[in-house]
Amino acid sequence: LLTGGRNADGAPIWKPETVAMAREIRNPELTDLVFGKRANRGLGLMIAGDADRTYRGFGHTNSEHAFGHGGAGGQIGWADPATGISIGYCTNGFDRNVIRQARRGIGISSRAASCAIR
């Protein structure tokens, strides 16, 4: 999904329309019940989208094209086709503090995404 459906050698794995379909916001009217912000759900993914991307677990420096999903207990996984950066972060425990979890996730994501900013 990050490379437009091609492997490291450039050979196609998926059709471009399949990649576009996976990264398309499927239900723009769906809102998060806690924050009341748009959920931006793709096919199994969250799409960063607008300026409210931090409510979806993306960093301040992710592009609107970033996609991924925050896992349970503070796990992070996303990719940003605008920069080519991706991250996977796993903890060795389950953090039950949702505020600490969110702050850590946004902080890690913001720092990782800023690696591409020059």
TAJO-V259618 format. One record per helix or strand of 3 or more residues. SS is the DSSP state (H for helix, E for strand). FROM is the first residue (numbers start at 1). TO is the last residue. If there is no record, write none. Layout:
ss & from & to
SS & FROM & TO
SS & FROM & TO
This chain:
ss & from & to
H & 16 & 22
H & 51 & 56
H & 72 & 74
E & 76 & 80
E & 85 & 89
H & 98 & 116
